[in-house]
Amino acid sequence: MPGDAPLTVAVIGAGIVGLCAALEVQRAGHHVLLVEPGEPGGRQAASYGNATWINPGAIMPISLPGLWRKVPGFLLDRTGPFTLRWRDLPRHAGWLARFIAAGRDWERIGICARQRYPLCKHTVTDHRAYADEAGVGHLIRQEGLVYVYPDRTAFAAESRIWAMRRELGIRFSEIEEPELRRLQPELSPAYRFGARLDDAGQIADPGAYCAALARLLEARGAQRITARATGFVIDGGRLSAVVTDRGPLACDRAVIAAGIGSAGLAKLAGDRVPLISERGYHVVIPEPGVELGAGLMPSDGQMGVVSTPQGLRLAGQVELADPDADPDWRRADILLGYARKMFPGQAKRFETARIDRWMGNRPSTPDGLPCIGIASGSADIVHAFGHAHTGLTQAPATGRLVAALIDGREPPFDPTPYSARRFAR
Ligand SMILES: Cc1cc2nc3c(=O)[nH]c(=O)nc-3n(C[C@H](O)[C@H](O)[C@H](O)COP(=O)(O)OP(=O)(O)OC[C@H]3O[C@@H](n4cnc5c(N)ncnc54)[C@H](O)[C@@H]3O)c2cc1C
């Protein structure tokens, strides 16, 4: 409670969600133990390789009405944005059925969008504040994000989605072809219409940003523990330690923010959460010969295309597969194909570039909402995982909610939709 003695809080996982939670818990006056076996925001984390978007308009879940009709095509089409390995189908069938059911009608989508909005709304302002405190303000870009379409008809086909954004007060501008050409002259003439989310932005280098936030935490007294959490010591519902592969860590509270590694820990804390990896890929093309202002999202490829300090990054693809299975680099090559399609004038350069390919695990629940809330097995453990496609965007608001739950303070917004208990029903 506010005003009481500071607590020792173990935050498990130093991806963007754990880091933001740790910053907010620390701001509330508590001592933080940051438990992470790798480097904060290192290549093992989804927070490293994403599309860099911080987007107040990220209100839509991925599962939308009509998806079920497309599933057979996903199984057959090796080049589409969504794929499922045949051998993984039996294991993922239950999750997939819930995923499709969650998006079965537009009324449901509207409810989900409104529940997602408080997590997204202030993302750019929040990240800017953190970045300034960490001395990396230059990593935040606020040029908006542009969805690009073959034409206005393709945009109009998504009118329901844009109408929901408008209803929530999310600003966007329509961009006709001449303006699109002026904004991004290198973009292929195959894209003739754009819609810009005016208040969205990017974190130019999310890995470097996470590393800076970890340094900020340490400078303010947090302790980094290089270890993997494996369990909890809970007695009569009260937590006394987080168990790690390096021994037990005494603490008063714990936050489970281990991305795809969270489900096992959540189970030990009393909650069974259907969490799987929607694996994603990126390619980074150094010296691409094109510099983007706003980030782009081509409607046909469904990926983020952004300029980063390392080069042009294309990040996307959804592959339902075991997190530990070998990457299928053909998925990265599909992204590369889009780089050639979008910027045909530069395609030759891309052939000889030393391309960085990366695969990471989006921690995904089937219903488009993360798990944030007090664990069923102990009121001293708080869940903060399952942000799927939008964890970079939703991390600061998640952090604020986590800190309020730990202190028993009035939460900044209603946490009920994010409770892990929804899966027990
Ligand atoms: C291709 C791609 C593009 C994306 N684009 C965007 C985007 O543009 N905008 C957006 O908002 N989101 C995007 N996302 C999603 C976003 O990256 C994730 O939702 C977010 O990074 C999840 O953060 P996290 O902290 O929960 O998990 P992670 O970043 O994966 O971090 C989890 C950390 O926990 C550690 N860990 C695991 N197990 C344990 C354990 N037992 N003990 C201790 N530590 C442990 C791991 O080592 C890791 O460092 C994208 C994702 C992908 C893959």
The ligand as a Gaussian input file, in Angstrom:
#p B3LYP/6-31G(d) Opt

LIG

0 1
 C        7.888000      -9.744000     -36.094000
 C        7.259000      -9.000000     -34.944000
 C        6.807000      -7.701000     -35.135000
 C        6.221000      -7.002000     -34.080000
 N        5.906000      -5.678000     -34.243000
 C        5.395000      -4.971000     -33.204000
 C        5.158000      -3.574000     -33.332000
 O        5.464000      -2.962000     -34.352000
 N        4.605000      -2.913000     -32.285000
 C        4.268000      -3.557000     -31.129000
 O        3.722000      -2.920000     -30.238000
 N        4.567000      -4.874000     -30.941000
 C        5.113000      -5.588000     -31.951000
 N        5.409000      -6.909000     -31.798000
 C        5.083000      -7.563000     -30.529000
 C        6.046000      -7.222000     -29.431000
 O        7.376000      -7.314000     -29.902000
 C        5.825000      -8.174000     -28.251000
 O        4.463000      -8.193000     -27.893000
 C        6.621000      -7.729000     -27.038000
 O        7.961000      -7.547000     -27.388000
 C        6.490000      -8.740000     -25.911000
 O        7.293000      -8.257000     -24.867000
 P        7.565000      -9.142000     -23.588000
 O        8.386000      -8.332000     -22.671000
 O        6.265000      -9.685000     -23.087000
 O        8.347000     -10.418000     -24.133000
 P        9.846000     -10.549000     -24.651000
 O       10.286000      -9.322000     -25.337000
 O        9.928000     -11.813000     -25.419000
 O       10.699000     -10.643000     -23.320000
 C       10.548000     -11.732000     -22.440000
 C       11.862000     -11.888000     -21.698000
 O       11.665000     -12.833000     -20.658000
 C       12.823000     -13.638000     -20.550000
 N       12.424000     -14.898000     -19.941000
 C       11.776000     -15.946000     -20.498000
 N       11.591000     -16.920000     -19.610000
 C       12.148000     -16.487000     -18.452000
 C       12.266000     -17.045000     -17.161000
 N       11.769000     -18.282000     -16.863000
 N       12.908000     -16.338000     -16.194000
 C       13.393000     -15.092000     -16.473000
 N       13.281000     -14.507000     -17.678000
 C       12.671000     -15.197000     -18.653000
 C       13.306000     -13.785000     -21.983000
 O       14.708000     -14.088000     -21.998000
 C       12.987000     -12.421000     -22.567000
 O       14.101000     -11.557000     -22.489000
 C        6.022000      -7.635000     -32.822000
 C        6.504000      -8.933000     -32.627000
 C        7.131000      -9.615000     -33.670000
 C        7.662000     -10.986000     -33.435000

